[in-house]
Amino acid sequence: MPDTSSAKPLYKQLEDALRESILRGEYKQGQKIPTESELSDSWKVSRVTVRKALDALTRENILTRVSGKGTFVSGEKFQRNITGVISFSELCRSQGRTPGARTIKSVFENCDSETHNKLNIKKNEKAVVIERIRYADDIAVSLETVWFAPKFADLLNQDLNNQSLYDILRDKYQLHFTNSKKTIELVYANLEIAHYLSIANHYPLISIKSDMLDSKGKIICISHQLIVGDKLKFTV
């Protein structure tokens, strides 16, 4: 039931409640959820409010609306081969989707000692740090942060919105990634990340930290991806 004393809009309360129900498994992939009329009655809100909540979840690809049949929990997931090296843009195109990116941060920044050592950065130098939201068909899929040594400072002058960083590294620096070392774990979104990815606070995310290696086995950059947990499945 909605909390009428809350500052959060009613449609947002319903949106969050449905998302959490799907996350807990109360509604399975491919299962039909209650109709707009049923949700309106059970929540004591207007059909317009219900529709706004369902529209938001549909844009996130959590729900799929089928004309004349109803609204279903989406069963479609983003597929990724965990053993290979492929750019996000290439991955999108290989699955018939349109890649996108929005730059949040592109700066010189201090980094931890492990990153300094891996990238061979001197103690008095800062790393080049690029942080972007990655989209597939205009749906936010992941938050990506990449660290480079200072010699890649020219990347800070590049327009990386809706551009493939891998393509720029290949064309400008003649770099080709042949392997990567990955660490994968389940984490949960904080408020800032939830805002960027249009998800609820504490929503499950797949964290992938990668050391990206060139043909000589040298670490060129370090990547950290936070991927919306229900948008991806791995193949090996």
Summary of the structure (lengths in Angstrom):
residues: 236
radius of gyration: 20.4
end to end distance: 42.8
largest distance: 63.6
contacts: 660
relative contact order: 0.14
helix: 32%
strand: 33%
